[in-house]
Amino acid sequence: MCNILQVRWTLTPKTSPQPWIACSGCGSPKPFRSSGKIRLNANGKRLDAWLVYKCIDCDKTWNRTLFERRTVQDLGPSTLEALQGSDPEWVRAQEFELDGLKRKAKRVDEPSDVIIRKEAIHAASNWTLLDIEISAEFPVNLRLDRLLASELAISRSRLQALRDGGKLRAHPDRNDLFRHKVKDGLRIILDLSEIADREAIGESAANSDHC
């Protein structure tokens, strides 16, 4: 690892997915945002739970069903506590459960705004290889070429030239790499040994100076 600058980028979406629902207040389909609040209803020994969404224009609510007729024993104490307190981390996991959300709404907007935290894991003094590890706990609606161009401060055409010249590799790799969304666990390795502005690219890769 004597010639490697290794960094980790942790991507966190700023905005959770927004389903489009027929809004009774607006009289037309509108995007709804999560309120972060859970609604519970006890029916005998069984529970129903909903995540409450609100229309972004008029604040009319829509209750997204999370489950119906579940027993307390089935849920377990930690889940029950999270439901009762609308635990933010538990709720956020439900907000990004896209398969379930798409079964409730024909259209779901996935905003591309993200917060990016960068860490230098290993930095050799005379590095020539840049190793970028992507960490994304929740789905990110952002193409890889857009992310790399923005965070390395280089053009997409230059990225493609590096790719075509065998100087940019990915794990896992695929032919249409740049066209796809960023995935958790993706690694990008760039050979910058012949690049004059290697230091500037490395500084952009390692420093969280913008979102």
C-alpha positions, 0 to 999 in steps of 0.5 A: 500500500506504499503508493495508495491514497485510500479514502472512504466516501459516506453518502447520506441522502438529505431527503427521503423518497416522496410518493405521489398520492391523490391529495383530497386537499389539492384535488390532484396527485401530489408528492407527500413527505414523511412526517417522521411520525408513527401512528399505532392502533391496538385492536385487542392483542394486535397492533396496526402501524402506519407511517404518517406522510404529508402533502408538500403543498397543503399538509393533508396526511396520508397513512402508509401502512407498515403492518396490520394485526401483528402481536406484540410478541411478534414485534419484539421489545426493541421494535415496539419501543421504536414504534411507540417513540417514532425512533428517527433511525427506525423511521428512516429505514422505513422511509427508504424501504423502496419496494414497499413504498412503490407498492403503495404509489405508482410514482415515487420521487427519489431526490438526488441531494446527498451529504458526503463525508470523506475520510482518508483511510491511508495516505502514502506520501508519494501515492499514485493510485487513488482508491475510493470506497463508497458507503451508502446505508440507504439508496442514493439516486445519483449516477456514478459519473456525476458523483465522481465528476463533482467530488473529484472536480474533473469533467465527465469526459475526462473520467471516460478517457481514464476509463477507456485508457484502463486507468479507472477500474471498479469493484464490482465492475460492469461495462456501463459503469458510469450510467448506473446509480451509486451503490454501497460497497462500490470501490473505484481505483484510479491510476493517476501516475501520469496525471499532472494534477494528481495532488489536486484530485487527491485533495478533492477526494479526501476533503469534505469541503462541499455537499 
